[in-house]
Amino acid sequence: MMKKTPFIWLGANRARKWPVGQKALLLDQAASAGLPVPNGAILLDELFQLFLQEGVIAMQETAVTHAHPQWLFESLYDGIRFPRVNKPTMLRGAFSAPAQDHKSVHTPAVLDVDMHDPHELARAFSRIWSVYPPPNLDFRRDVIVMEMVQGEIRGSVVTNAEDETDHLSIQDEVSELPRLASFFGRTDSRLPPYAQRLQKLLRGIRRTFGKGAWQVDWVDDGEICWVTKVAA
């Protein structure tokens, strides 16, 4: 019997109490600080281990060879009482190696998952959990579950408190985005609306995480510029 709930809702500020990797930890911290992070949660490695122990999933070496769709579905929603997600969802591995300072393990993302379809859910988790680790690396299989944002524009940006501009990449086009100088600094009205919202978001990123270079994946839906990933 598991004594603790094996998932963390993003923004609960509980990821710091678990040995999760950077991807999961920073997203939880961003949401907790009030930055716009889509609704979602971290399904902990402890849930993966429980499913494996109980036979909900089966593995051969490092690959999930079988997942019982209905059993997994019922275990997720009735067993651990994971909140129902009604929008198309992204599943992204947040795997890490605790013995190596939570070094991240590259994992794919599965997009547009229907969380109400047991078979689709089982296929998505099987793909995420089957990522092959580097040799001799003991790692956690934490998974980020996040509602997808139907964005008009999306990209990646690197912001550093030491620089005067942020380094923006949208569909392989790289440009420089002027930084807001202070907490009360106004956005540049000459910029497109999404870029002005991004300026405010990046100011919040620097205020939340402090010094250093931070890589942020973002998506703008025409009203809000959302954070979908933060990495150091």
ABEGO torsion letter per residue (X at the ends): XBABBABBBBGAGAAAABBBBAAAAAAAAAAAAGBBBBBEBBBBAAAAAAAAAAGABBBBEABBABBBAAAAAAAAAAAAGBBBBABBBBBBBBBBBAAAGGBBBBBBBBBGBBAABAAAAAAAAAAAAABBBBBGBBBBBBBBBBBBBBBABBBBBBBBAABABBBBBBGGBBBBBBBBABAABBBBAABBAAAAAAAAAAAAAAAAAEBEBBBBBBBBAGABBBBABBBX
